[in-house]
């Protein structure tokens, strides 16, 4: 999934983020991995609105139930907001 997040096609990147969200639904601790953080960060800054929305939705669903993830993703989220 992480490799597909770098594809050129917007629809593929969006679907990859949604697939990642399904994986995280089973094991939210996967978001603590450094490679996952890099992948999500890259999609938070994506040129496509739909890809960015999928990344924000992913974090919104799981960061609230895992407070330690909020600390790890705080800088990325504030960068996106700014």
GUGU-144102 format. One line per field, with one value per atom (N, C-alpha, C): residue number from 1; residue in one letter; atom name; z, x, y. Coordinates in Angstrom, 2 decimals. Each point is the difference from the previous one (the first is absolute). Layout:
residues N
resi c(NUM, ...)
resn c(a, ...)
name c(CA, ...)
c3 c(Z, ...)
c1 c(X, ...)
c2 c(Y, ...)
***
This chain:
residues 82
resi c(1, 1, 1, 2, 2, 2, 3, 3, 3, 4, 4, 4, 5, 5, 5, 6, 6, 6, 7, 7, 7, 8, 8, 8, 9, 9, 9, 10, 10, 10, 11, 11, 11, 12, 12, 12, 13, 13, 13, 14, 14, 14, 15, 15, 15, 16, 16, 16, 17, 17, 17, 18, 18, 18, 19, 19, 19, 20, 20, 20, 21, 21, 21, 22, 22, 22, 23, 23, 23, 24, 24, 24, 25, 25, 25, 26, 26, 26, 27, 27, 27, 28, 28, 28, 29, 29, 29, 30, 30, 30, 31, 31, 31, 32, 32, 32, 33, 33, 33, 34, 34, 34, 35, 35, 35, 36, 36, 36, 37, 37, 37, 38, 38, 38, 39, 39, 39, 40, 40, 40, 41, 41, 41, 42, 42, 42, 43, 43, 43, 44, 44, 44, 45, 45, 45, 46, 46, 46, 47, 47, 47, 48, 48, 48, 49, 49, 49, 50, 50, 50, 51, 51, 51, 52, 52, 52, 53, 53, 53, 54, 54, 54, 55, 55, 55, 56, 56, 56, 57, 57, 57, 58, 58, 58, 59, 59, 59, 60, 60, 60, 61, 61, 61, 62, 62, 62, 63, 63, 63, 64, 64, 64, 65, 65, 65, 66, 66, 66, 67, 67, 67, 68, 68, 68, 69, 69, 69, 70, 70, 70, 71, 71, 71, 72, 72, 72, 73, 73, 73, 74, 74, 74, 75, 75, 75, 76, 76, 76, 77, 77, 77, 78, 78, 78, 79, 79, 79, 80, 80, 80, 81, 81, 81, 82, 82, 82)
resn c(x, x, x, x, x, x, x, x, x, x, x, x, x, x, x, x, x, x, x, x, x, x, x, x, x, x, x, x, x, x, x, x, x, x, x, x, x, x, x, x, x, x, x, x, x, x, x, x, x, x, x, x, x, x, x, x, x, x, x, x, x, x, x, x, x, x, x, x, x, x, x, x, x, x, x, x, x, x, x, x, x, x, x, x, x, x, x, x, x, x, x, x, x, x, x, x, x, x, x, x, x, x, x, x, x, x, x, x, x, x, x, x, x, x, x, x, x, x, x, x, x, x, x, x, x, x, x, x, x, x, x, x, x, x, x, x, x, x, x, x, x, x, x, x, x, x, x, x, x, x, x, x, x, x, x, x, x, x, x, x, x, x, x, x, x, x, x, x, x, x, x, x, x, x, x, x, x, x, x, x, x, x, x, x, x, x, x, x, x, x, x, x, x, x, x, x, x, x, x, x, x, x, x, x, x, x, x, x, x, x, x, x, x, x, x, x, x, x, x, x, x, x, x, x, x, x, x, x, x, x, x, x, x, x, x, x, x, x, x, x, x, x, x, x, x, x)
name c(N, CA, C, N, CA, C, N, CA, C, N, CA, C, N, CA, C, N, CA, C, N, CA, C, N, CA, C, N, CA, C, N, CA, C, N, CA, C, N, CA, C, N, CA, C, N, CA, C, N, CA, C, N, CA, C, N, CA, C, N, CA, C, N, CA, C, N, CA, C, N, CA, C, N, CA, C, N, CA, C, N, CA, C, N, CA, C, N, CA, C, N, CA, C, N, CA, C, N, CA, C, N, CA, C, N, CA, C, N, CA, C, N, CA, C, N, CA, C, N, CA, C, N, CA, C, N, CA, C, N, CA, C, N, CA, C, N, CA, C, N, CA, C, N, CA, C, N, CA, C, N, CA, C, N, CA, C, N, CA, C, N, CA, C, N, CA, C, N, CA, C, N, CA, C, N, CA, C, N, CA, C, N, CA, C, N, CA, C, N, CA, C, N, CA, C, N, CA, C, N, CA, C, N, CA, C, N, CA, C, N, CA, C, N, CA, C, N, CA, C, N, CA, C, N, CA, C, N, CA, C, N, CA, C, N, CA, C, N, CA, C, N, CA, C, N, CA, C, N, CA, C, N, CA, C, N, CA, C, N, CA, C, N, CA, C, N, CA, C, N, CA, C, N, CA, C, N, CA, C, N, CA, C, N, CA, C)
c3 c(0.00, 0.00, 0.00, 0.77, 0.07, -1.36, -0.76, -1.33, -0.93, 0.10, -0.86, 0.31, 1.21, 0.38, -0.84, -0.63, -0.83, -1.48, -0.37, -1.41, -0.55, -1.32, -0.66, -0.04, -0.14, -0.13, 1.33, -0.03, 1.20, 0.58, -0.85, 0.47, 0.72, -0.47, 0.63, 1.37, 0.10, 1.30, 0.99, -0.47, 0.87, 0.50, -0.89, 0.40, 0.94, -0.22, 0.89, 1.41, 0.11, 1.33, 0.65, -0.76, 0.55, 0.42, -0.77, 0.38, 1.28, 0.08, 1.21, 1.21, -0.20, 1.08, 0.49, -0.92, 0.37, 0.78, -0.40, 0.72, 1.41, 0.11, 1.30, 0.89, -0.59, 0.78, 0.76, -0.59, 0.64, 1.04, -0.30, 0.91, -0.02, 0.83, 0.01, 0.37, 0.68, 0.40, -1.20, -1.16, -1.20, -0.37, 0.41, -0.28, 0.74, 0.99, 0.75, -0.76, -1.02, -0.78, -0.77, -0.07, -0.68, -1.49, -0.66, -1.43, -0.24, 0.91, -0.10, 0.19, 0.96, 0.25, -1.23, -0.62, -1.22, -1.13, -0.16, -1.04, 0.20, 1.22, 0.29, -0.16, 0.46, -0.13, -1.47, -0.83, -1.43, -0.61, 0.45, -0.55, 0.62, 1.18, 0.57, -0.82, -0.69, -0.82, -1.49, -0.33, -1.39, -0.77, -1.30, -0.87, -0.14, 0.16, -0.19, 1.28, -0.12, 1.14, 0.53, -0.89, 0.45, 0.78, -0.40, 0.73, 1.37, 0.05, 1.29, 0.92, -0.54, 0.80, 0.58, -0.80, 0.47, 1.11, -0.11, 1.04, 1.29, -0.11, 1.19, 0.65, -0.82, 0.53, 0.76, -0.57, 0.66, 1.38, 0.05, 1.30, 0.95, -0.52, 0.85, 0.66, -0.72, 0.56, 1.13, -0.08, 0.91, 1.00, -0.28, 0.93, 1.29, -0.10, 1.19, 0.96, -0.53, 0.87, 0.50, -0.57, 0.42, 0.26, 1.23, 0.30, -0.33, 0.11, -0.32, -1.48, -0.86, -1.42, -0.25, 0.83, -0.16, 0.14, 0.93, 0.17, -1.22, -0.56, -1.15, -1.27, -0.13, -1.22, 0.17, 1.17, 0.28, -0.98, -0.19, -0.91, -1.42, -0.45, -1.35, -0.13, 1.01, -0.06, 0.03, 0.84, 0.04, -1.30, -0.60, -1.28, -1.06, 0.02, -0.95, 0.21, 1.25, 0.31, -0.46, 0.21, -0.41, -1.50)
c1 c(0.84, -0.84, 0.87, 1.08, 0.87, 0.61, 0.36, 0.57, -1.03, -1.22, -1.06, -0.34, 0.27, -0.27, 0.80, 1.05, 0.83, -0.35, -1.06, -0.40, -0.42, 0.05, -0.40, -1.50, -0.76, -1.45, -0.65, -0.78, -0.66, -0.93, -0.78, -0.96, 0.71, 1.18, 0.76, 0.49, 0.51, 0.47, -1.16, -1.14, -1.17, -0.45, -0.08, -0.40, 1.02, 1.26, 1.04, -0.18, -0.33, -0.24, -1.21, -1.03, -1.20, 0.31, 0.82, 0.43, 0.82, 0.88, 0.82, -0.90, -1.06, -0.95, -0.65, -0.30, -0.58, 0.99, 1.26, 1.04, 0.15, -0.01, 0.15, -1.21, -1.16, -1.19, 0.19, 0.77, 0.28, 1.11, 1.01, 1.14, 0.47, -0.61, 0.37, 1.46, 0.63, 1.40, 0.93, -0.45, 0.83, 0.35, -0.84, 0.29, 1.22, 0.45, 1.18, 1.29, -0.06, 1.19, 0.49, 1.30, 0.60, -0.33, 0.01, -0.33, -1.45, -0.89, -1.40, -0.12, 0.74, -0.02, 0.46, 1.05, 0.51, -1.04, -0.61, -1.01, -1.20, -0.49, -1.16, 0.38, 1.18, 0.44, 0.06, 0.53, 0.06, -1.37, -0.97, -1.35, -0.75, 0.38, -0.59, 0.39, 1.13, 0.49, -0.21, -0.82, -0.24, -0.65, 0.23, -0.62, -1.51, -0.44, -1.41, -0.80, -1.13, -0.89, -0.52, -0.37, -0.58, 1.00, 1.26, 1.04, 0.23, 0.07, 0.16, -1.18, -1.21, -1.19, 0.06, 0.43, 0.11, 1.04, 1.09, 1.04, -0.52, -0.70, -0.55, -1.06, -0.83, -1.02, 0.65, 1.05, 0.73, 0.48, 0.67, 0.52, -1.13, -1.04, -1.12, -0.67, -0.08, -0.65, 0.79, 1.32, 0.79, 0.85, 0.32, 0.84, -0.77, -1.29, -0.79, -0.09, -0.03, -0.10, 1.37, 1.05, 1.37, 0.77, -0.06, 0.64, 1.49, 0.72, 1.42, 0.23, -0.95, 0.11, -0.15, -0.80, -0.19, 1.34, 0.82, 1.32, 0.88, -0.05, 0.84, -0.43, -1.29, -0.52, -0.31, 0.23, -0.33, 0.68, 1.30, 0.72, -0.54, -0.31, -0.54, -1.36, -0.83, -1.33, 0.05, 0.88, 0.09, 0.58, 0.95, 0.54, -1.09, -0.87, -1.11, -0.98, -0.28, -0.93, 0.54, 1.29, 0.61, 0.13)
c2 c(-1.20, 1.20, 1.24, -0.01, 1.18, 0.32, -1.02, 0.25, 0.61, -0.43, 0.49, 1.46, 0.43, 1.40, 0.98, -0.46, 0.87, -0.04, -0.71, -0.10, 1.35, 0.13, 1.25, 0.20, -1.06, 0.10, 0.36, 1.06, 0.50, -1.06, -0.65, -1.00, -1.15, -0.37, -1.09, 0.43, 1.23, 0.50, 0.12, 0.46, 0.13, -1.37, -0.98, -1.34, -0.63, 0.29, -0.53, 0.56, 1.28, 0.59, -0.65, -0.27, -0.65, -1.43, -0.69, -1.35, 0.03, 0.97, 0.15, 0.25, 0.76, 0.27, -1.30, -0.90, -1.28, -0.87, 0.05, -0.74, 0.56, 1.31, 0.66, -0.30, -0.20, -0.34, -1.31, -0.91, -1.28, 0.15, 0.82, 0.18, 1.46, 0.86, 1.41, 0.27, -0.94, 0.21, 0.07, -0.44, 0.05, 1.44, 0.95, 1.41, 0.52, -0.74, 0.41, -0.30, -0.83, -0.34, 1.23, 0.15, 1.15, 0.03, -1.16, -0.01, 0.41, -0.36, 0.43, 1.51, 0.51, 1.45, 0.76, -0.48, 0.66, -0.07, -1.16, -0.17, 0.89, 0.08, 0.85, 1.46, 0.38, 1.39, 0.42, -0.87, 0.32, 0.20, -0.76, 0.13, 1.18, 0.43, 1.22, 1.22, -0.08, 1.10, -0.26, -0.97, -0.39, 1.15, 0.03, 1.01, -0.21, -1.22, -0.33, 0.18, 0.68, 0.21, -1.32, -0.91, -1.28, -0.83, 0.05, -0.75, 0.64, 1.32, 0.69, -0.29, 0.02, -0.30, -1.41, -0.95, -1.38, -0.12, 0.75, -0.02, 0.62, 1.12, 0.66, -0.89, -0.63, -0.91, -1.15, -0.55, -1.09, 0.43, 1.14, 0.46, 0.36, 0.63, 0.39, -1.18, -1.11, -1.19, -0.64, 0.07, -0.81, 0.76, 1.23, 0.76, 0.30, 0.22, 0.30, -1.19, -1.21, -1.17, -0.47, 0.52, -0.32, 1.29, 0.53, 1.30, 0.06, -1.11, 0.01, 0.29, -0.36, 0.31, 1.50, 0.65, 1.45, 0.71, -0.43, 0.61, -0.24, -1.20, -0.33, 0.73, 0.27, 0.62, 1.49, 0.54, 1.39, 0.96, -0.14, 0.91, -0.09, -1.22, -0.17, 0.67, -0.16, 0.58, 1.54, 0.54, 1.46, 0.54, -0.71, 0.41, 0.02, -1.01, -0.07, 1.14, 0.31, 1.09, 1.33, 0.21, 1.28, 0.08)
***
